[in-house]
Amino acid sequence: MSQNKVLSLIGLATKAGKTAGGEFSTEKSVKTGHAFLVIVSEEASENTKKKFRNMCEYYHVPIYFYGMKDELGKAMGKEMRASLAVQDAGFAKAIEKILSDNA
């Protein structure tokens, strides 16, 4: 149930134009200070996970490893996505609350 909440919040944030999907856009969003939350797929390579973990730690952006690539992509209305950044504080807080409650 809560998994659908996360994905639907990602969908809403995307419709509102408040997400950046894909490795390049996510990285750009974090480095420019636009990202409030980063979600990396559990299926992402160890290299990708390490890269985003280190980057988010450096820029003080919360990061979660969640979902499959196709689920994240589908939630954004796109093809598979290994990573995405939420660029809105409200959406980020709501998603983070659900994810931390499940952790």
Buried (B, 14 or more C-beta within 10 A) or exposed (E): EEEEBBBEBBBBBBEEEBBBBBBEBBBBBBEEEBBBBBBBBBBBEEEBBEBBBEBBEEBEBBBBBBBBBEBBBBBBEBEBBBBBBBBBEEBBEBBBEBBEEEE
